Amino acid sequence: MLPSFCNRIWNAKETVLAEAILLLGSNLGARKQHLAEAILQIDQIAGKIVQQSQFYETSPWGTASQNSYLNQALKIETVLLPENLLIE
């Protein structure tokens, strides 16, 4: 069952903005650059970024042979339904 916010009516006459929290992470190559590129694409495709966290470095799970992750959280305003946001 979908959460209640998913049941909003979205139509051409009424644009409803919803808030979404997105969590980003990269552990390969130029990690900070990968996150910056993702943020640009999210802003262009998914919705307006209204807040973003600082960067957090975390250890990988399950194996020590991976690089550490660089993570960041974003809060966006979007007109996309949750399932469409995941697709985009």
C-alpha positions as CSV (number, residue, x, y, z in Angstrom):
1,M,0.0,0.0,0.0
2,L,1.3,3.4,-0.9
3,P,1.7,6.2,1.7
4,S,-1.2,8.7,1.8
5,F,0.9,11.4,0.1
6,C,1.0,9.2,-3.0
7,N,-2.8,9.5,-3.4
8,R,-2.8,13.2,-4.2
9,I,-4.6,14.1,-7.4
10,W,-2.2,15.5,-10.0
11,N,-3.7,17.1,-13.0
12,A,-3.0,19.9,-15.5
13,K,-5.2,22.4,-13.7
14,E,-3.5,22.0,-10.3
15,T,0.2,21.6,-9.8
16,V,1.0,20.1,-6.4
17,L,4.5,20.4,-5.1
18,A,5.7,17.6,-2.8
19,E,8.9,17.4,-0.8
20,A,11.2,14.4,-1.3
21,I,14.5,13.4,0.4
22,L,17.1,11.9,-1.9
23,L,20.3,10.2,-0.6
24,L,23.3,10.2,-2.9
25,G,26.5,8.2,-2.7
26,S,29.6,7.5,-4.7
27,N,32.7,5.4,-4.0
28,L,34.4,5.4,-7.4
29,G,36.8,7.9,-9.0
30,A,36.1,11.6,-8.5
31,R,33.4,11.1,-5.9
32,K,32.7,14.7,-5.2
33,Q,32.5,15.4,-9.0
34,H,30.0,12.5,-9.4
35,L,27.8,13.9,-6.7
36,A,28.0,17.4,-8.2
37,E,26.9,16.0,-11.6
38,A,24.1,14.1,-10.0
39,I,22.9,17.2,-8.3
40,L,22.8,19.2,-11.6
41,Q,20.8,16.4,-13.2
42,I,18.4,16.2,-10.3
43,D,17.8,19.9,-10.4
44,Q,17.1,19.8,-14.2
45,I,15.0,16.7,-14.3
46,A,13.4,15.9,-10.9
47,G,12.8,19.2,-9.1
48,K,14.2,22.2,-7.3
49,I,16.8,21.5,-4.6
50,V,15.8,23.4,-1.5
51,Q,18.3,22.0,1.0
52,Q,21.4,19.9,0.8
53,S,23.6,18.4,3.6
54,Q,27.3,18.5,4.0
55,F,29.3,15.6,2.6
56,Y,29.7,12.5,4.8
57,E,32.3,9.8,4.3
58,T,31.3,6.3,5.3
59,S,32.9,2.9,5.2
60,P,31.6,0.3,2.8
61,W,29.5,-2.6,4.1
62,G,30.4,-6.2,3.6
63,T,33.9,-6.0,2.3
64,A,37.0,-3.9,3.1
65,S,38.2,-4.0,-0.5
66,Q,35.9,-1.2,-1.6
67,N,36.7,2.5,-1.4
68,S,34.9,4.7,1.2
69,Y,31.7,6.3,0.1
70,L,31.0,10.0,-0.1
71,N,27.4,10.7,0.7
72,Q,25.0,13.6,0.7
73,A,21.3,14.1,1.3
74,L,19.1,16.5,-0.7
75,K,15.6,17.9,-0.1
76,I,13.8,18.7,-3.3
77,E,10.4,20.1,-4.3
78,T,8.9,18.1,-7.1
79,V,5.7,17.7,-9.1
80,L,6.6,14.1,-9.8
81,L,4.7,11.2,-8.2
82,P,7.0,9.0,-6.1
83,E,7.1,6.2,-8.6
84,N,8.0,8.7,-11.4
85,L,10.6,10.3,-9.3
86,L,12.3,6.9,-8.9
87,I,12.2,6.3,-12.7
88,E,13.6,9.8,-13.6
